[in-house]
Amino acid sequence: MVELARVLVAVERGEAAEAVCRHEAVVRRDGWRRLPAEYRGAYLVDAARAYLLAGDLLGAGRMLVAADAVAPAEVRSRSSARTLLAEIARGRPAPAGVARLSTLAGLTR
């Protein structure tokens, strides 16, 4: 989907509000569920970056937890996802599910 690429470009340009708005529209479309799980998982990791850029730790945490539910390897193995997870986990209080995911990813004990 072209719209996924537009979200990623907005993230790269630092336009967090635009990226989050576009993301929320993308995941409501019919085609979203038809994407392979790995694509959705990788995309949700990138969407988490948008939420973090926007200062929304809860939203970023939700995106990573959702990515882990769809494609665990995308969150637990990708170094960029692990870095993002560690950054979100440092927030106090850590968003729901993020502490558990940090442990599963081997970032905390």
Secondary structure, 3 states (H helix, E strand, C coil): CHHHHHHHHHHHCCCHHHHHHHHHHHCCCHHHHHCCHHHHHHHHHHHHHHHHHCCCHHHHHHHHHHHHHHCHHHHHCCHHHHHHHHHHHCCCCCCCCHHHHHHHCCCCC
